[in-house]
């Protein structure tokens, strides 16, 4: 869609680019691949799964504080 080389952008630069160019699907997909590759990333499909994950993380945080 554009001539932007996504590989050369930092994650922050790419996130900002995606915010400014929401129509650039290639940039968005590249950003998602970076985010999904990070450790600790969890895919949820329902609000219930999201709530369960938040609760699990809150409990884990309380035990380390």
PESUL-V203365 format. One record per residue. N is the residue number from 0. PSI is psi as a letter, one per 30 degrees, with the letter a starting at -180 (999 if undefined). Layout:
BEGIN
n/psi
N/PSI
N/PSI
END
This chain:
BEGIN
n/psi
0/e
1/l
2/g
3/k
4/j
5/f
6/f
7/f
8/k
9/l
10/e
11/e
12/e
13/e
14/e
15/e
16/e
17/e
18/e
19/f
20/i
21/f
22/f
23/i
24/e
25/e
26/e
27/e
28/e
29/e
30/e
31/e
32/e
33/e
34/e
35/f
36/f
37/k
38/k
39/f
40/k
41/k
42/k
43/k
44/f
45/l
46/e
47/e
48/e
49/e
50/e
51/e
52/e
53/e
54/e
55/e
56/e
57/e
58/e
59/e
60/e
61/e
62/f
63/f
64/999
END
